[in-house]
Amino acid sequence: MINRVVLIGRLTRDVELRYTQSGVAVGSFTLAVNRNFTNANGDREADFINAVIWRKAAENFANFTGKGALVAVEGRLQTRNYENNAGQRVYVTEVSVDNFSLLESKADSERRRAENGSSDQGQNGGFGGNNSFGSNAASADPFASNSQNNNQAGSQNANPFAANSNSEIDISDDDLPF
């Protein structure tokens, strides 16, 4: 059996990030995917597909995307059901995302957010609400510790491979694999 879904589209709203009672992150969002053809009026229609993403991927997806972001998602189609407050059985079909890719540059993303007047980028450099980065988060390395980020905040053009900002990389031709 094969159940794989690959979609490229734009987020219709910011990712709704929640946590289960056991502390597992879950993000839900809707992806607008353009159809390959136009209708009788010559307009291009879109399908709005619900998706869910789990754990650390959900936190990363929520932190690095926003409304209008162009993304690719890969996952599987799943159906679940529940009973609503009126006692009716409700069926939900959605994509359970295993992997995602951001398909626009950070500059394009920031430009789009500025045009849309989105306020979610504001004071934390576009990284979402709960980050542990310093005040210069946009220029800091998200994979470095806080002390490394604070040391790098003043030297934006420093050599990232150097032991400190005053030394150069010493590579001989013997070190190169080609």
Summary of the structure (lengths in Angstrom):
residues: 178
radius of gyration: 21.2
end to end distance: 44.1
largest distance: 73.4
contacts: 415
relative contact order: 0.13
helix: 19%
strand: 36%
